[in-house]
Amino acid sequence: MRRFNASDPSFPAAFKAFLDERRGAPENVDAAARNVLDAVQADGLKAVLSFTSRFDGVELTEDTIRVTADEIEAGAAECSAEVREAIAFAAARIRAFHTRQRPADQSWIDEAGVQLGWRWTPLEAVGVYVPGGRAAYPSTVLMNAVPAQVAGVDRIAMVTPPGKLQPAVLAAAKEAGVSEIWRIGGAQAVAALAYGAGPIQPVDKIVGPGNAYVTAAKRRLYGVVGIDALAGPSEIVVVADAANDPDWIAADLLSQAEHDPAAQSILITDDQAFAQAVSDAVDARLKTLATGVDAAASWRDHGAIILCPLDDSPRLVDLLAPEHVEFAIDEPERLADRVRHAGAIFLGRLTPEAIGDYVAGSNHVLPTSRAARFQSGLSIYDFLKRTSIVKCDAASFGILGPHTVALADAEGLPAHALSAAIRLSTQG
């Protein structure tokens, strides 16, 4: 775990080097993903089943690759009442939050008499990737499928690695109205969603986080299908003063460190003694944390404590452009309002990032790897597309037509000019 002091002359250079470090990018991932995509494109379901056997050790057939309605129902029923209640509670809040994002169609007639506007329509088919392996992720199902449902997407196809499907995942799928679930994972699942494979029909867009191979596959498939983002390792920045309980802040830092050895947790504080107290609290928690091996590797290799005046923290947060940032201070808006680059901002001492992961209602699929400089988190807009509407009558075309001809001629596109000029000539 690195320690920085913003007052040190060497800080700017050291901090820039820290920003430039790459995390969680195994070698040859892109080449491996490309080979999988090429095979699935060429051989369809045969390649998907072969890769599933090779990578997951599970033998599937065309008849067993889909999770049946009975399996969904039975699996969801195995979920405890407490967890089912929490899933329903979270889904309702996510649905309410994203419903408020719904944009309106617009139509107007401008000063030239041209009717202009746009309309929003939902995508027809979306694929949702839900990771498996390390843990069950019902929250991923909700965060991806519920906004798609709110947008009005006709078909939501979910893929998740084979093996025993966790009851909580199936309960979340049922709550989100997802009935099409395929027990495949990895790059081959992404390829199946993009190209189609046997009974799996292609989709228009793929959303949801995955490992490095899933991300590489999504990158290569952009253009064949739409994608939400290229997910990297999780990140959190906590801006905290000495009035906090060090153990609370340590828990917040570990909440992201436990995701992955390549995750990153950063504390920004203005108090040296508090910084040490948080560091000690992290070390103590790591000794008993069930996910302590991954969390310890993340904290050791990518974590940091930065000592600086808190009024300077928004500048550092913008440079980091983190997935999540907490302002655990009094009147947090006074600093948070100066932050431009962050996936999600959590205000106050009683708003840990974990609330956002599950039940706040905001989406937890957020930009990572400094992508918050140019990208937003998942929203209803990811499942809608906007179509422009233009209508001219004779009078308005008489105003726009001559300028169209002039610009088309200037660009050396005579057919463009002709398509306007030929209409002007009929108007006398």
C-alpha positions in Angstrom: 0.0 0.0 0.0 1.5 3.3 -1.1 1.5 6.5 1.0 1.6 9.9 -0.5 1.9 13.4 1.0 0.7 16.1 -1.3 3.1 18.6 0.3 6.2 16.6 -0.8 8.0 18.1 -3.8 8.0 14.6 -5.4 4.2 14.2 -5.1 3.1 15.3 -8.6 5.5 12.9 -10.4 4.8 10.0 -8.0 1.1 10.5 -8.2 1.2 10.6 -12.0 3.1 7.4 -12.1 0.5 5.9 -9.8 -2.3 7.0 -12.1 -0.6 5.5 -15.1 -0.3 2.0 -13.6 -2.3 -0.7 -15.3 -4.3 -3.1 -13.3 -5.7 -6.6 -14.1 -4.7 -6.9 -17.7 -3.3 -10.5 -18.3 -1.2 -11.0 -21.4 -2.6 -12.6 -24.5 -6.2 -12.1 -23.4 -7.2 -10.3 -26.6 -5.8 -13.0 -28.8 -7.5 -15.7 -26.8 -10.9 -13.8 -27.0 -10.5 -13.4 -30.7 -9.9 -17.1 -31.2 -13.1 -17.9 -29.3 -15.1 -15.3 -31.2 -13.9 -16.6 -34.6 -14.8 -20.2 -33.6 -18.3 -19.3 -32.5 -18.9 -17.2 -35.5 -17.9 -20.1 -37.8 -19.3 -23.1 -35.8 -22.0 -21.6 -33.7 -23.4 -23.8 -30.9 -20.8 -26.5 -31.5 -18.0 -24.1 -30.6 -19.9 -22.8 -27.6 -20.5 -26.3 -26.2 -16.8 -27.2 -26.9 -15.5 -24.1 -25.1 -17.9 -24.7 -22.2 -16.5 -28.2 -21.8 -12.9 -27.0 -22.1 -13.1 -24.0 -19.8 -15.8 -24.8 -17.4 -15.6 -28.6 -17.3 -19.4 -28.9 -17.9 -20.9 -31.0 -20.7 -24.0 -29.3 -22.2 -26.2 -30.0 -25.1 -28.7 -28.0 -27.2 -31.4 -29.4 -24.9 -29.7 -28.6 -21.6 -28.0 -25.2 -22.3 -31.1 -23.2 -21.4 -32.4 -22.9 -17.9 -36.0 -24.0 -17.9 -38.9 -22.1 -16.4 -39.3 -24.9 -13.8 -35.6 -24.5 -12.8 -36.0 -20.7 -12.4 -39.1 -21.2 -10.3 -37.6 -23.9 -8.2 -34.2 -22.1 -7.8 -35.9 -18.9 -6.8 -38.0 -20.8 -4.2 -34.8 -22.0 -2.6 -33.8 -18.5 -1.8 -34.4 -17.4 1.8 -37.4 -15.2 2.5 -35.0 -12.5 3.9 -33.0 -12.4 0.6 -36.2 -12.5 -1.5 -37.5 -9.6 0.4 -34.3 -7.7 -0.1 -34.3 -8.4 -3.8 -37.8 -7.1 -4.1 -37.0 -4.0 -2.1 -33.9 -3.3 -4.3 -35.7 -4.0 -7.5 -38.5 -1.6 -6.6 -36.0 1.2 -5.8 -34.0 0.5 -9.0 -37.2 0.6 -11.0 -38.3 3.9 -9.5 -34.9 5.5 -10.0 -34.7 4.5 -13.6 -38.3 5.3 -14.4 -37.5 9.0 -13.5 -34.8 8.9 -16.3 -37.3 8.3 -19.0 -36.9 11.0 -21.7 -39.7 12.6 -23.6 -40.3 12.8 -27.3 -40.1 16.3 -28.8 -41.7 17.9 -31.8 -41.8 21.6 -32.9 -42.0 23.9 -35.9 -39.1 26.3 -36.1 -39.0 29.8 -37.6 -38.4 28.5 -41.1 -41.6 26.4 -40.8 -39.7 23.1 -40.6 -41.1 20.4 -38.3 -38.3 19.0 -36.2 -38.1 16.6 -33.3 -37.0 13.2 -32.1 -38.6 10.1 -30.6 -37.2 7.5 -28.3 -37.7 3.8 -29.0 -36.4 0.8 -26.9 -33.9 -1.7 -28.2 -35.5 -5.0 -29.4 -33.1 -7.5 -27.8 -30.5 -7.1 -25.1 -28.1 -9.7 -23.6 -27.1 -9.4 -19.9 -23.9 -11.0 -18.8 -24.0 -12.1 -15.1 -20.6 -13.2 -13.7 -20.2 -16.4 -11.7 -17.4 -18.1 -10.0 -16.3 -15.9 -7.1 -19.8 -15.3 -5.8 -23.4 -15.0 -6.6 -24.5 -11.6 -8.1 -28.2 -11.1 -7.9 -27.5 -7.3 -7.8 -25.9 -7.5 -11.2 -29.1 -9.1 -12.6 -31.2 -6.3 -11.1 -28.9 -3.4 -12.1 -28.8 -4.6 -15.8 -32.2 -6.1 -16.4 -34.5 -3.8 -14.5 -33.5 -0.6 -16.5 -33.9 -2.6 -19.7 -37.3 -3.7 -18.6 -38.2 -0.1 -17.7 -37.0 1.1 -21.1 -39.4 -1.4 -22.7 -36.9 -3.8 -24.3 -38.8 -6.7 -25.9 -36.4 -9.5 -25.1 -33.8 -9.8 -22.3 -31.5 -12.8 -22.6 -29.3 -13.6 -19.7 -26.1 -15.6 -19.7 -24.2 -16.8 -16.7 -21.5 -19.5 -16.3 -22.6 -23.1 -15.9 -22.8 -25.1 -12.7 -25.3 -24.7 -9.9 -27.2 -21.5 -10.4 -27.4 -19.6 -7.2 -31.0 -19.3 -5.8 -30.5 -15.5 -5.3 -29.6 -15.1 -8.9 -32.6 -16.9 -10.1 -34.8 -15.0 -7.7 -33.4 -11.7 -9.0 -34.1 -12.9 -12.6 -37.6 -13.7 -11.7 -38.1 -10.4 -10.0 -36.7 -8.6 -13.1 -38.9 -10.5 -15.4 -36.1 -12.4 -17.1 -37.2 -15.8 -18.4 -34.5 -16.5 -21.0 -31.4 -17.7 -19.2 -28.5 -19.6 -20.8 -25.9 -21.5 -18.7 -22.8 -20.3 -20.5 -20.1 -17.9 -19.6 -16.9 -16.3 -20.8 -16.1 -15.0 -24.3 -18.1 -17.8 -25.8 -21.2 -16.5 -24.1 -20.7 -13.0 -25.4 -20.0 -14.4 -28.9 -23.2 -16.5 -28.8 -25.2 -13.4 -27.9 -23.7 -11.4 -30.7 -23.7 -13.9 -33.5 -26.4 -16.3 -32.4 -25.6 -20.0 -31.7 -28.2 -22.8 -32.1 -31.2 -21.9 -30.1 -29.6 -18.6 -28.9 -30.8 -15.8 -31.1 -28.5 -12.7 -31.5 -29.2 -9.6 -29.6 -28.7 -5.9 -30.4 -26.6 -4.9 -27.3 -24.7 -6.7 -24.6 -24.4 -5.3 -21.0 -23.0 -6.5 -17.8 -19.6 -6.9 -16.3 -17.3 -9.9 -16.6 -13.6 -11.0 -16.4 -10.8 -9.8 -18.7 -11.9 -12.3 -21.5 -15.5 -11.1 -21.4 -14.3 -7.5 -21.6 -11.9 -8.3 -24.5 -14.7 -10.1 -26.3 -17.1 -7.1 -25.9 -14.4 -4.7 -27.2 -13.9 -6.8 -30.3 -17.7 -7.2 -30.9 -18.5 -3.5 -30.7 -20.0 -2.7 -34.0 -21.5 -6.1 -34.5 -23.5 -5.3 -31.4 -23.7 -2.4 -29.0 -22.0 -2.7 -25.6 -22.4 -0.8 -22.4 -18.8 -0.3 -21.4 -15.5 -2.0 -20.9 -15.5 -3.0 -17.3 -12.2 -2.9 -15.4 -11.4 -3.7 -11.7 -13.5 -2.0 -9.1 -12.3 1.3 -7.5 -13.2 3.5 -4.5 -11.8 6.8 -3.2 -12.8 7.7 0.3 -12.4 11.3 1.4 -12.5 11.4 5.2 -11.6 13.5 8.1 -10.5 12.5 11.6 -14.1 12.7 13.0 -14.9 9.3 11.4 -14.5 6.0 13.1 -11.4 4.5 11.4 -13.0 1.0 11.4 -16.0 2.4 9.3 -13.6 3.8 6.7 -11.5 0.6 6.7 -14.6 -1.4 5.9 -15.5 1.0 3.1 -12.0 0.6 1.5 -12.3 -3.2 1.9 -15.7 -3.3 0.3 -14.1 -2.7 -3.1 -10.7 -4.5 -2.4 -12.5 -7.7 -1.8 -13.9 -7.8 -5.3 -10.6 -8.6 -7.0 -6.8 -8.5 -6.4 -6.7 -5.8 -9.1 -9.3 -3.6 -7.4 -8.2 -0.3 -6.0 -9.0 1.5 -2.7 -7.7 4.9 -1.9 -8.1 7.0 1.2 -7.7 10.8 1.1 -7.4 12.5 4.5 -5.8 15.5 6.1 -4.9 13.8 9.4 -1.7 11.6 9.7 -2.9 9.9 12.9 -6.2 9.1 11.4 -4.6 7.7 8.3 -2.5 5.4 10.4 -5.6 4.4 12.4 -7.4 3.4 9.2 -4.4 1.5 8.0 -4.3 -0.4 11.3 -8.0 -1.1 11.1 -7.7 -2.5 7.5 -4.9 -4.8 8.7 -7.0 -6.0 11.6 -10.1 -6.7 9.4 -8.0 -8.5 6.8 -7.2 -11.2 9.4 -10.8 -12.3 9.8 -12.4 -11.3 6.4 -13.6 -14.3 4.4 -12.4 -12.5 1.2 -9.2 -11.4 2.9 -6.8 -13.1 0.4 -8.1 -11.0 -2.5 -8.6 -7.9 -0.4 -5.1 -8.1 1.0 -3.6 -8.4 -2.4 -5.6 -5.4 -3.7 -4.7 -3.2 -0.7 -1.0 -4.2 -0.9 -0.5 -3.8 -4.6 -3.0 -1.1 -5.6 -4.2 0.7 -2.4 -3.0 4.1 -1.3 -3.3 6.7 1.4 -3.0 10.3 0.3 -2.4 13.0 2.9 -3.5 16.4 1.7 -5.8 19.3 2.8 -9.4 18.2 2.2 -10.1 21.3 0.1 -7.6 19.9 -2.4 -9.3 16.6 -2.6 -11.7 17.4 -5.5 -8.7 18.0 -7.7 -7.2 14.7 -6.9 -10.5 12.9 -7.3 -10.9 14.4 -10.8 -7.4 13.1 -11.7 -8.3 9.7 -10.4 -11.8 9.8 -12.1 -12.9 6.8 -9.9 -15.8 4.5 -10.2 -17.0 5.5 -6.6 -16.1 8.3 -4.3 -17.3 8.8 -0.8 -17.1 12.2 1.0 -17.3 11.1 4.7 -17.3 14.6 6.1 -19.8 17.2 7.4 -21.4 19.2 4.6 -20.1 16.9 2.0 -21.6 18.9 -0.9 -19.1 21.7 -0.4 -16.4 19.4 -1.8 -18.5 17.0 -3.9 -20.0 19.8 -6.0 -16.5 20.5 -7.3 -16.0 17.0 -8.6 -16.5 16.6 -12.3 -15.2 13.0 -12.9 -16.7 10.2 -10.9 -19.0 7.3 -11.6 -21.0 7.8 -8.4 -20.7 10.1 -5.4 -21.8 9.1 -1.9 -22.4 12.0 0.5 -21.9 11.9 4.3 -20.7 9.5 7.0 -23.8 7.3 6.8 -23.8 6.7 3.0 -21.3 3.9 2.4 -20.7 2.8 -1.2 -22.2 -0.6 -0.4 -25.6 1.1 -0.3 -25.2 2.0 -3.9 -24.2 -1.5 -4.8 -27.6 -2.8 -3.7 -30.5 -0.8 -2.6 -30.1 3.0 -3.1 -31.7 2.7 -6.5 -28.9 4.2 -8.6 -27.1 1.9 -10.9 -23.9 0.2 -9.8 -22.6 -0.5 -13.3 -20.2 2.4 -13.4 -17.2 3.5 -15.5 -13.8 2.2 -14.3 -10.1 2.7 -15.2 -10.6 6.5 -15.3 -13.4 6.3 -17.9 -15.6 8.5 -15.7 -13.8 11.4 -17.5 -16.0 10.7 -20.6 -18.6 8.1 -19.6 -21.6 7.7 -17.4 -22.9 4.7 -15.5 -25.6 2.3 -16.9 -29.0 3.9 -17.2 -32.2 3.7 -19.1 -30.5 5.5 -22.0 -28.4 2.4 -22.6 -31.6 0.6 -23.7 -33.1 3.4 -25.8 -32.2 5.0 -29.1 -33.2 8.4 -30.4 -34.5 8.9 -33.9 -34.6 12.4 -35.4 -37.7 13.6 -37.2 -37.7 16.2 -40.1 -40.6 17.5 -42.2 -40.6 20.3 -44.7 -43.6 21.9 -46.6 -43.2 23.9 -49.8 -42.4 27.2 -47.9 -39.9 25.8 -45.5 -38.2 23.7 -48.3 -37.9 26.9 -50.3 -35.8 28.4 -47.4 -33.6 25.3 -46.7 -33.2 24.1 -50.3 -30.9 26.8 -51.8 -28.5 26.5 -48.8 -28.5 22.7 -49.2 -27.4 23.2 -52.9 -24.7 25.6 -52.0 -23.2 23.4 -49.3 -23.4 20.2 -51.5 -21.7 22.0 -54.4 -19.0 23.2 -52.0 -18.4 19.6 -50.9 -18.3 18.3 -54.4 -21.4 16.1 -54.1 -23.5 16.9 -57.2 -26.2 14.3 -56.5 -26.8 15.9 -53.1 -27.2 19.2 -54.8 -29.4 17.8 -57.5 -31.8 16.2 -55.0 -32.5 19.6 -53.6 -32.2 21.7 -56.8 -34.6 19.4 -58.7 -37.3 20.1 -56.2 -36.6 23.9 -56.2 -37.0 24.0 -59.9 -40.6 22.6 -59.7 -41.6 25.4 -57.4 -41.1 28.0 -60.1 
